[in-house]
Amino acid sequence: MLTTANFMADHLDDLSDFLGTEDQSRVDRILQGLKEMTFPESYRDVIRLVRTASDLYGDFLEDIGDREGFPKTADSASEN
């Protein structure tokens, strides 16, 4: 879980150089969620927490990709 949080925070930090002000509230929401994470009591809850964080991050990246016109898959990128 800590690795996932650190990975996401590092990548959001790197990505922030390329994001606009319209993305700031979503970045802040994701980072705040990562800061508020505490280690759950059960392994099942750890999995649930990591999935939630991954979904937030993945949705954000997908929205950026859609907005910027990035291909959905590597296969579609090679077709262009």
N, C-alpha and C positions, 0 to 999 in steps of 0.2 A: 504494500500500500504506500509506504514512504517513497519507494522507487518510482511508482506511478505518479505521485504528487510532485516529486522533484522533477521528473521528466516533463510533465505538463507545464510546470512553472517555468522551467528553463526554456522550453520551446515557445511558450507564450511571450517570454521576455525577448527572445530572438525575433519572433514574428512581429512584435510590436513596432519594430522599425519600419515595417511596411504597411501597417494598419492606419486607418483614418480615425478621426474623432468619433465617427458613427459606430465604431467597434468598441469604444472604451467601456461602455456600461456592461457589455457582455464579458469582456476580459476581466473587469473588476468583479463581476458576479462569480466567474469561475475561480479566480484567485481567492476571493473571500471564502468560497466553499472549500477550497483546498486548505486554507488556514484553519477553518473550523473543524476539520476532520479530527476525530479522536479514534484511537485504536479500539475497535469493538471487542466485546467479550467473546464472541463466537466466530469461528472461521466463516460460517455462512454469512454473517453480517459484514465481514471483511470483503468477501466477494461482492456482496450487494453494494457496498460503498464504492468499491473500485469500479464496478459497472456503471454506477450513477455518474461518477466523475468522468469516466471514459465517454459516456453518452453525451454529456455536456460539451466536452472538448471536441468529440467527433462531429456533433451537430454544428458547432461553431466553424470548424474547418470546412465542412461541407457547404455551409452558407457562403463562406468566403470563396470557395472554389466555384460555386454557381455564379456568384456576383462577378468574379474575374474571368469566367468562361474557361476554367481549367477542365480538361477531360476527366471523366469519372473513373476511367481505368487506364492502365499503361497501354493496353491494346488499342484503345481509341486514340491515344496520343500518337501512336506510331502510324495510324491510318491517315492522319492529317498531314 
